[in-house]
Amino acid sequence: MRRRRAGDVHRDRRFRGDVVSWVTHEPCVRRLERLGPLLEETLASEDEHLSEVARHLVAQGGKRLRPALVFLSAEFGPRVDEDVLLRAAAAIELLHVATLYHDDVMDRAESRRGAPSTHARWGQAAAVTAGTYVFARAMRLLGGLDRPVPAWAGQAVLALALGQLQETENAYNAGHQVARYLEVSVRKTASLFELSCRAGAALSGADEDACEALGLYGRALGLAFQAVDDVLDVTADAALLGKRPGSDLREGVYGLPTLMALAHGAEAEQERLRALLALDSPDDGDLAEARELILGSGAVAHATAVADHYADEAVSAAQRLPDRPARRALVQLCHHLVLTGR
């Protein structure tokens, strides 16, 4: 993949409202600007407290990657119903947001997007209830969409739930294999990326070849995104992450750099890392040492190579699409993504 200058990384991290700056496709920008009010409206409840808790993460913004993929993918079909497209994008974003509520409870995360997590502020019961409520609102939006999008969404949610369970089952598992990790990532992360692309294409009447290319693009992009997210958990500071660095390591969720270090690091460093990960109650010093072992093992470079590989796969899939501004935006996203992890 073509690289840009290191200084471009920081410019790529700017936000324009809720819209990350890689989105230069004006129809997509306009649709994203309409998305926020629809999300707020959709999450309204007759119970004011439930409305407040359910809107907590939406109010924090976020990258809105999945809605952007819906909007960009719709550019490859002959027709666009703006209201239908907006409902589909809102539904998929809310599916994602619902998983964040439940993830934070499961991971005992204290922060999300630079603010206290929902369960840290209101308690676990409120966070779980809000996550379920957000999911229900998403399903209500999906129910009004044309086939096969609701069926695809159901399949994606089933895959996501299985992926989340498999991740939980492998918590604190230093023997977790990279191949198995990738299978979980396809379900837990890539499923909603693929759904976003296929939904946008289908709702705009795109032909079968375009739908297939966009589905492949979404899946590969999701895998690249997960690999970059894992790298950032080890390398980034709290300001960029919006949460405490090393949070996944602390909670026994061993991302790609950790698995690479355990598989490919020097034998003595592998043994020391395994010993640290096996501690019942590691303190901050233990976790800092584990992080340094991972950073010193070359595992970040290996994990970044995996992200590059899947980003290149996504670009190859996008190149099968007609040469339009939306295609160039999809390719630009791949460049932005891999740079963010460096």
Secondary structure as GFF3:
##gff-version 3
##sequence-region A 1 342
A	DSSP	alpha_helix	8	12	.	.	.	ID=ss1
A	DSSP	beta_strand	15	16	.	.	.	ID=ss2
A	DSSP	beta_strand	19	20	.	.	.	ID=ss3
A	DSSP	alpha_helix	26	42	.	.	.	ID=ss4
A	DSSP	alpha_helix	48	54	.	.	.	ID=ss5
A	DSSP	alpha_helix	56	59	.	.	.	ID=ss6
A	DSSP	alpha_helix	65	73	.	.	.	ID=ss7
A	DSSP	three_ten_helix	74	76	.	.	.	ID=ss8
A	DSSP	alpha_helix	82	107	.	.	.	ID=ss9
A	DSSP	beta_strand	111	112	.	.	.	ID=ss10
A	DSSP	beta_strand	115	116	.	.	.	ID=ss11
A	DSSP	alpha_helix	118	122	.	.	.	ID=ss12
A	DSSP	alpha_helix	124	143	.	.	.	ID=ss13
A	DSSP	alpha_helix	149	169	.	.	.	ID=ss14
A	DSSP	alpha_helix	178	185	.	.	.	ID=ss15
A	DSSP	pi_helix	186	190	.	.	.	ID=ss16
A	DSSP	alpha_helix	191	203	.	.	.	ID=ss17
A	DSSP	alpha_helix	208	235	.	.	.	ID=ss18
A	DSSP	alpha_helix	238	241	.	.	.	ID=ss19
A	DSSP	alpha_helix	247	250	.	.	.	ID=ss20
A	DSSP	alpha_helix	256	264	.	.	.	ID=ss21
A	DSSP	alpha_helix	267	277	.	.	.	ID=ss22
A	DSSP	alpha_helix	284	296	.	.	.	ID=ss23
A	DSSP	alpha_helix	299	318	.	.	.	ID=ss24
A	DSSP	alpha_helix	325	340	.	.	.	ID=ss25
###
